């Protein structure tokens, strides 16, 4: 639980899909960080917590963040995911997004350093 809180979450809303196998859910993104995301639980929910998911966050028509995520918690109608893998383009977009929403540049650098160490 402390690992999830090591990264500042920013409230952010963008078109987001979650995919696992042949299932795709359009989901409501509540917040995200350099290491994960929180969504509103879609209905019906048929996801398998034993396997990873792909999260696709559309920042614009041309820019998306794609990450492989693992479900870490399911409570009160929310699903929390931790990032298992993210490509270089996606992490660059995500870092810029967090940078624009985080007033403290030093905090961003600490978070990015922690992300690299994880």
N, C-alpha and C positions, 0 to 999 in steps of 0.2 A: 504494500500500500504506500509506503514512503517513496518508492521509486516513481510511482505515478505522480506524486506531488512535487518531485524534484524539478519538473518542467512546468513553467507557467502556462496555464491554459488561457486562450483568448476566445471570447465569444465570437463566433463567425458563422454566417449562414451562406451556403452555396449549394447549388445542385450537386447532389451526392448519390452515388449508387454503391451498394455493397453486393459483392458476388461471391458465391461459393458453389463450385460445380456447375450444375445447370440452373441454379437459382440466382435471380437478380432481384434485389429489393431497392426501389427508390426510397431513400431515407432522409429524414430531417437532421441535418448536422447542427449540433448544439454548440460545441466548442472543439478546439484542437490545439495541439502543442507540437513541439518538435518530435515528440515521441509517441503520440497517439491521438485518439479522437473519442468524442462522446456523441452518441446519436439517440434519437427517440426510437424506441423499439417498434419496428414495423409489425403490422398484423396482416395475415398470419405470419408468425415467426417459425421457420423450419430450419434455422441454422444449427449446425453441429459444432459445438464448442471444442471438439477434439481436433478439428481441422482448421487451417487458416482461411482467411477471407481476403478478397481484393477490395480495397476502397478506392473509389475514383471520385475525386473532388474537382469539380469544374470551376476554376477561378474566373475564366472568361471563355469565349468561343474558341480561343487558340491555346489557352493555358490550362493544364490540369495537373493535379498532384495525384499520383498513383502510388499506393503503398500496400504491401502485404501485411495484414494485421491479424492478431490473435485476440479472441474475446477474453477479457480479464474479469469483467463483472456484469451482472444482469440484475438490476434492482430498480424498483420504483418506476418501471416503464422506460428505463434508459439502459443502453448497452455501452460499455466502455471497452475500448480496444487499445492494445499496445502495438506499436509498429515493429514488425519483424524484419522487413526489408523495404528499402526505398531507393530508387535510382537517382543518379546525380542531378538530372534535370529537375526532378520532383523535389528533392531536398533544397535545391537552390530557390525554387519558387516558394516553398514553405518557409524557408529562412527569411526571405524577403517579406513575406506576409507577416510573420511574427515580428520582424524588425519594424515594420510600419505601424504595428499595433502595440508595441512595447516601448514605452517612453525611455527606458533606461538601456542605453547601448551596452554598458558593462554587463548588465544582467543577460542580454542576448549572447554576449561572448562567453559568459560562464555556462549558459545552457548549451551552447554549441560545443564547447569543450567537453561537457558532461556527456553529450550525445555521442561524441567520438569515442569516449572511454567505455561506453556501455557495450 
